[in-house]
Amino acid sequence: MHNIDPALFERTMALLREFNPSAIFSTHLPPAVGRLDEFLDTARRVPSTAPFVGPDQAALEHLLSQFEPEPAR
């Protein structure tokens, strides 16, 4: 959402507000039942936040190694 056209995004939000759904189900947020305004306000803030930067390969391998069971003694 950090590379979107702001005007197009706002038009999409306006269409969603006009549709006025009683529930919104998205892939990245919990269901928003009866919370349209809160959902749209949250979505509207996303483009101006810092993008998520995941761990590099070394950090990922270290993280995953923490989940490995200890060898049997």
BELBEL-V83116 format. One record per run of one state. SS is the DSSP state (hx for helix, st for strand, lp for the rest). FROM is the first residue (numbers start at 1). TO is the last residue. If there is no record, write none. Layout:
ss = {SS & SS}
from = {FROM & FROM}
to = {TO & TO}
This chain:
ss = {lp & hx & lp & st & lp & st & lp & hx & lp & hx & lp}
from = {1 & 6 & 20 & 23 & 25 & 32 & 34 & 36 & 47 & 57 & 66}
to = {5 & 19 & 22 & 24 & 31 & 33 & 35 & 46 & 56 & 65 & 73}
